Amino acid sequence: MLHKKSVLDAFEKVDRSLFVLPEYRSVADADEALPISCGQTISQPSLVAKMTELLNLAENSKVLEIGTGSGYQTAILAELAGEVFTIELIPELHETAKKRLDSLGYTNVHAAVGDGYSGWPDEAPFDAIIVTAAPPVIPEALTTQLSNGGRMVIPVGDSEQMLCLITKSSDGLIQVENIFPVIFVPMRHQKTTHDQ
Ligand code: SAH
């Protein structure tokens, strides 16, 4: 797969071995998905690159990421965009990723614990939205929070998922394009007190 130079440069700057579990550090350079804590996975670099490229980021882009995970994709976005807002459902993953991104000096990253199905309404609209866990259908709150002219990349589906590119035209019309089949962890709903 050929990638844009700006995206390749971002990959040069971010050391993936700092984002994986210690036992996988020696294979961090391989183009493979790897397990992270809490039963989640970090995607293979070629897929991270493809998804990043589809966002067409500019230096001043405001980006929303759902599924911080290890923070690897967050760091790549932070190299290319103006501001990155990232939401993670699992507090433990959020804490570790936040510490990691702070220690690497990413001052343009804003990380929060929460349910990505609601997006980040106070900071909307976003020029780009990237979702790295798969919901069964495209969450409406996220399409609403996409700016006119904005782009969203999201895996959609249950057992069979499709990577989708959603574009919003300058007059607010939504278009959905199927890119290719993918496998992501499911996007879950935050537990309410009724579930506990
Ligand atoms: N992009 C990450 C990998 C993410 S794996 C990286 O580069 O490491 C998917 C992540 O989405 C997991 O950490 C999972 O906990 C999180 N997730 C699942 N459902 C979510 C939701 N509703 N809101 C926010 N995060 C969610």
Residues whose N, C-alpha, C, O or C-beta is under 5 A from the ligand:
A	BS01	SAH	Q40 T41 I42 S43 I66 G67 T68 G69 S70 G71 Y72 Q73 I87 E88 L89 I90 L93 G114 D115 G116 Y117 T132 A133 V185 P186 M187 R188 H189
